[in-house]
Amino acid sequence: MKAVVIGAGHMGRYHADKLAACQGVELAGVVDADPARAAALAGKHGCPFYTEYEDILDKAAAAVIAVPTDRHHEVGMACLERGMHVLVEKPIATTVEQADELTALAERRRVVLQVGHVERYSKAFGALAARMDRAVFVEAERLSGFKQRGAEVDVVLDLMIHDLDLVVALARSEVKRVSASGFRVLTRDIDIATAYIEFANGCVANLSASRVSQSAVRKLRMFQSGVYLSADLQSGAVRFVTQNAGEVQQAEENYAGGDALAVQAASFIDAVSRKTRAAVSGEDGRRALKLALDVARLVRERLRKFK
């Protein structure tokens, strides 16, 4: 299967490495507006490079889109229209309307549209999800130091959206109510945000995200009747606390290592090969985007109110 990577920046370089390592895949080209960056990545993998994505639309069956978020819709629509299978970095687009257009076109063209919510492929998250029957409360904390990369969007679309996708997958229910707050610190947009989400089945989630912290944190905690589960998604450390017949039992496991991005790439190629629905579909990406945009809107409304 021939595949191309559109965008040779930070994430594009990783995607090219993972695709090239997939069995049965030929990396047929790399695209980037910066010729030197495109040439360097293409040279590493021994494939052609291009500076315009239009030049590769007839050269592969599948594309990974790792361009800035504001171009996801444009590039994704062009690839899907040509009948290419697409793995697009998160968020799927910048608006719900754009996400709807992408998912509808993929459906019409009968091609795979997968969204790069890579935390779904974390070994630690998989261990938690496998033991969770009906979550009643989910808590997520995601902090990082400031990086210029990703600063074209707010912290909700940059960081919190990872955990929004995870909590929706865990709750398995429609969102009923959302409240949020946040602040601007180093940019003109939201740099710190918290969100409280209530689902129709009674599950609630409390999330916090910051891109102006001194150290990186990626923690997830889940509760259900008789069970408490927690994970450090960075280190892979997982803790299970259960209660049975009045006795509390604790266990710790470690899921360090693994390569979630490689598993994601393999999942995409498998869906294309088997002609099945993507593990994290366009609809999943749309739900995470809708929730992220609602959170960001509520934060901005609060900022205007207390300006």
C-alpha positions as CSV (number, residue, x, y, z in Angstrom):
1,M,0.0,0.0,0.0
2,K,1.4,3.4,-1.0
3,A,1.0,6.1,1.6
4,V,2.1,9.8,1.9
5,V,2.7,12.2,4.8
6,I,1.5,15.8,4.3
7,G,3.3,18.0,6.7
8,A,7.0,17.4,7.6
9,G,7.0,19.3,10.9
10,H,7.3,17.8,14.4
11,M,4.4,15.3,14.2
12,G,4.9,14.7,10.4
13,R,8.4,13.4,11.0
14,Y,7.1,10.9,13.6
15,H,4.2,9.8,11.3
16,A,6.6,9.2,8.4
17,D,8.8,7.0,10.6
18,K,5.8,4.9,11.9
19,L,4.2,4.5,8.4
20,A,7.5,3.5,6.8
21,A,7.9,0.8,9.5
22,C,4.4,-0.7,8.9
23,Q,4.5,-4.0,7.1
24,G,3.1,-3.8,3.6
25,V,3.4,0.0,3.4
26,E,5.5,2.0,1.0
27,L,6.1,5.6,1.9
28,A,5.5,7.1,-1.5
29,G,6.2,10.8,-0.7
30,V,6.5,13.6,1.8
31,V,4.9,17.0,1.4
32,D,5.8,20.3,3.1
33,A,5.8,24.0,2.1
34,D,9.4,24.2,3.3
35,P,11.5,22.5,0.6
36,A,14.4,21.9,2.8
37,R,12.3,20.3,5.5
38,A,10.5,18.1,3.0
39,A,13.7,17.0,1.3
40,A,15.3,16.1,4.6
41,L,12.5,13.8,5.7
42,A,12.1,12.3,2.2
43,G,15.9,11.7,2.1
44,K,15.7,9.8,5.3
45,H,13.1,7.4,3.9
46,G,14.3,7.3,0.3
47,C,11.1,8.7,-1.2
48,P,10.2,11.8,-3.3
49,F,9.3,15.1,-1.8
50,Y,6.8,17.8,-2.9
51,T,6.0,21.3,-1.8
52,E,2.3,21.2,-2.9
53,Y,-0.1,18.6,-1.6
54,E,-2.0,18.7,-4.9
55,D,1.0,17.0,-6.5
56,I,0.6,13.8,-4.5
57,L,-3.2,13.2,-4.8
58,D,-2.8,10.5,-7.5
59,K,0.4,8.9,-6.1
60,A,-0.9,7.0,-3.1
61,A,-4.0,5.2,-1.6
62,A,-3.6,6.7,1.9
63,A,-2.4,10.0,3.5
64,V,-1.5,11.1,6.9
65,I,-2.3,14.8,7.4
66,A,0.0,16.6,9.8
67,V,-0.4,20.2,8.7
68,P,-1.5,23.0,11.0
69,T,-5.0,22.6,12.3
70,D,-6.5,25.4,10.2
71,R,-5.6,23.5,7.1
72,H,-7.0,20.1,8.1
73,H,-10.3,20.7,6.4
74,E,-8.8,21.9,3.1
75,V,-6.2,19.2,2.7
76,G,-8.5,16.5,4.1
77,M,-11.3,17.3,1.7
78,A,-8.9,17.2,-1.3
79,C,-7.5,13.8,-0.3
80,L,-11.0,12.3,0.4
81,E,-12.4,13.6,-2.8
82,R,-9.7,11.7,-4.7
83,G,-10.7,8.5,-2.8
84,M,-7.7,8.5,-0.5
85,H,-7.9,7.0,3.0
86,V,-7.0,9.6,5.6
87,L,-5.5,9.7,9.0
88,V,-5.7,13.4,10.2
89,E,-4.0,14.7,13.3
90,K,-6.3,15.9,16.1
91,P,-8.3,18.0,16.2
92,I,-10.1,16.8,13.1
93,A,-10.8,20.4,12.0
94,T,-11.4,23.9,13.4
95,T,-15.3,23.9,13.3
96,V,-18.0,21.3,13.7
97,E,-19.3,22.1,10.2
98,Q,-15.9,21.3,8.7
99,A,-15.8,18.0,10.7
100,D,-19.3,17.1,9.4
101,E,-18.1,17.8,5.8
102,L,-15.1,15.6,6.2
103,T,-17.0,12.7,7.7
104,A,-19.8,13.0,5.1
105,L,-17.3,12.9,2.3
106,A,-15.5,9.9,3.7
107,E,-18.8,8.1,3.9
108,R,-19.8,9.0,0.3
109,R,-16.4,7.9,-1.0
110,R,-16.4,4.8,1.2
111,V,-12.9,5.4,2.5
112,V,-11.4,5.3,6.0
113,L,-11.2,8.6,8.0
114,Q,-9.3,8.2,11.2
115,V,-8.4,11.0,13.7
116,G,-5.1,11.0,15.5
117,H,-6.3,10.9,19.1
118,V,-3.2,8.9,20.0
119,E,-3.9,8.5,23.7
120,R,-6.5,5.9,22.8
121,Y,-3.6,3.6,21.9
122,S,-1.7,4.1,25.2
123,K,-1.1,0.8,27.0
124,A,-1.9,2.4,30.3
125,F,-5.2,3.8,29.1
126,G,-6.1,0.4,27.6
127,A,-5.5,-1.3,30.9
128,L,-7.8,1.1,32.7
129,A,-10.5,1.0,30.0
130,A,-10.5,-2.8,30.1
131,R,-11.3,-2.8,33.8
132,M,-13.9,-0.1,33.7
133,D,-17.5,-1.2,33.5
134,R,-19.5,1.9,34.2
135,A,-17.5,5.0,35.2
136,V,-19.2,7.4,37.5
137,F,-16.4,10.0,37.9
138,V,-13.4,10.7,35.7
139,E,-10.6,13.1,36.5
140,A,-7.9,14.2,34.1
141,E,-4.9,16.5,34.5
142,R,-2.7,17.4,31.5
143,L,0.0,20.0,32.0
144,S,3.0,21.1,29.9
145,G,5.6,23.8,29.6
146,F,5.0,26.5,26.9
147,K,5.9,25.6,23.4
148,Q,5.4,27.7,20.3
149,R,4.4,24.6,18.4
150,G,0.6,24.3,18.8
151,A,0.2,27.8,19.9
152,E,-2.0,28.6,16.8
153,V,-4.9,27.1,18.8
154,D,-5.9,27.5,22.5
155,V,-5.0,25.0,25.2
156,V,-8.3,23.3,24.9
157,L,-7.8,22.3,21.3
158,D,-4.0,21.8,21.8
159,L,-4.0,19.7,25.0
160,M,-7.4,19.2,26.7
161,I,-9.0,17.6,23.6
162,H,-6.9,14.5,24.3
163,D,-8.7,14.0,27.6
164,L,-12.1,15.1,26.3
165,D,-11.8,12.3,23.8
166,L,-10.9,9.8,26.5
167,V,-13.7,10.7,28.9
168,V,-16.3,10.6,26.1
169,A,-15.0,7.1,25.2
170,L,-15.2,6.0,28.9
171,A,-18.6,7.6,29.7
172,R,-20.2,6.0,26.6
173,S,-23.0,8.6,26.9
174,E,-24.2,11.9,25.4
175,V,-23.0,15.1,27.1
176,K,-25.8,16.7,29.1
177,R,-24.1,19.8,30.6
178,V,-20.7,21.6,30.5
179,S,-19.2,24.3,32.7
180,A,-15.7,25.7,32.2
181,S,-13.3,28.4,33.3
182,G,-9.8,29.5,32.2
183,F,-7.3,32.2,31.7
184,R,-4.8,33.8,29.3
185,V,-1.2,33.9,30.5
186,L,1.5,33.9,27.8
187,T,-0.6,34.2,24.6
188,R,-3.7,36.1,23.6
189,D,-5.8,32.9,23.8
190,I,-6.6,30.4,26.5
191,D,-3.5,29.0,28.2
192,I,-5.1,27.4,31.3
193,A,-8.6,25.7,31.4
194,T,-10.7,23.6,33.6
195,A,-14.0,21.8,32.5
196,Y,-16.7,20.0,34.4
197,I,-18.8,17.7,32.2
198,E,-22.0,15.9,33.1
199,F,-23.2,13.0,30.9
200,A,-26.8,11.8,30.4
201,N,-26.0,8.4,32.2
202,G,-24.9,10.2,35.4
203,C,-21.1,10.0,34.8
204,V,-19.3,13.3,35.5
205,A,-15.8,14.4,34.5
206,N,-13.4,17.0,35.8
207,L,-10.6,18.1,33.5
208,S,-7.7,20.6,33.8
209,A,-5.1,21.6,31.2
210,S,-2.3,24.0,31.1
211,R,0.5,24.9,28.7
212,V,2.3,27.2,31.0
213,S,3.4,24.8,33.7
214,Q,6.9,24.0,34.8
215,S,6.7,20.2,34.5
216,A,4.7,17.8,32.2
217,V,1.8,15.9,33.8
218,R,-0.6,13.4,32.2
219,K,-2.8,11.8,34.8
220,L,-6.1,10.0,34.6
221,R,-8.3,8.8,37.5
222,M,-11.5,6.9,37.2
223,F,-14.1,5.7,39.8
224,Q,-17.0,3.3,39.7
225,S,-18.8,1.4,42.4
226,G,-16.2,-0.6,44.3
227,V,-13.3,0.4,42.0
228,Y,-10.7,3.2,41.8
229,L,-8.3,3.2,38.9
230,S,-5.5,5.7,38.3
231,A,-2.8,6.0,35.6
232,D,0.2,8.2,34.9
233,L,0.0,8.2,31.1
234,Q,3.6,9.4,30.9
235,S,5.3,6.7,33.0
236,G,2.8,4.0,32.4
237,A,2.2,3.4,36.1
238,V,-1.3,2.1,36.9
239,R,-2.9,1.6,40.3
240,F,-6.0,-0.4,41.0
241,V,-8.0,-0.2,44.2
242,T,-11.0,-2.5,44.7
243,Q,-13.3,-3.4,47.5
244,N,-14.7,-6.9,47.8
245,A,-16.8,-8.1,50.8
246,G,-15.5,-5.2,52.9
247,E,-11.9,-5.8,52.1
248,V,-9.9,-3.2,50.2
249,Q,-7.3,-4.5,47.9
250,Q,-4.6,-2.6,46.0
251,A,-2.4,-3.5,43.1
252,E,0.1,-1.6,41.0
253,E,1.1,-2.4,37.4
254,N,3.4,-0.8,34.9
255,Y,2.8,-0.3,31.2
256,A,5.9,1.7,30.4
257,G,7.3,1.5,26.9
258,G,5.2,0.7,23.9
259,D,4.7,3.1,21.0
260,A,1.2,4.5,20.8
261,L,1.9,6.3,17.6
262,A,3.1,3.1,15.9
263,V,0.0,1.2,17.1
264,Q,-2.1,4.0,15.8
265,A,-0.4,3.8,12.4
266,A,-0.9,0.0,12.3
267,S,-4.5,0.4,13.3
268,F,-5.1,2.9,10.4
269,I,-3.4,0.6,7.8
270,D,-5.4,-2.4,9.2
271,A,-8.7,-0.5,8.8
272,V,-7.8,0.4,5.2
273,S,-6.7,-3.1,4.4
274,R,-9.8,-4.7,5.9
275,K,-12.2,-2.0,4.8
276,T,-13.5,-1.5,8.3
277,R,-14.4,1.5,10.4
278,A,-11.4,3.3,12.0
279,A,-10.8,2.6,15.7
280,V,-11.0,6.4,16.2
281,S,-13.4,7.5,13.5
282,G,-14.3,10.9,12.0
283,E,-17.4,10.8,14.2
284,D,-15.3,10.3,17.3
285,G,-13.1,13.2,16.3
286,R,-16.2,15.3,15.7
287,R,-17.5,14.6,19.2
288,A,-14.2,15.6,20.8
289,L,-14.0,18.7,18.7
290,K,-17.6,19.8,19.5
291,L,-16.9,19.3,23.2
292,A,-13.6,21.2,23.0
293,L,-15.3,24.1,21.2
294,D,-18.0,24.3,23.8
295,V,-15.5,24.4,26.6
296,A,-13.4,27.1,24.9
297,R,-16.6,29.1,24.2
298,L,-17.6,29.0,27.8
299,V,-14.1,30.0,28.9
300,R,-14.2,33.0,26.6
301,E,-17.6,34.1,27.7
302,R,-16.4,34.0,31.3
303,L,-13.3,36.0,30.4
304,R,-15.4,38.7,28.8
305,K,-17.8,38.8,31.7
306,F,-15.0,39.4,34.2
307,K,-12.7,41.5,32.1
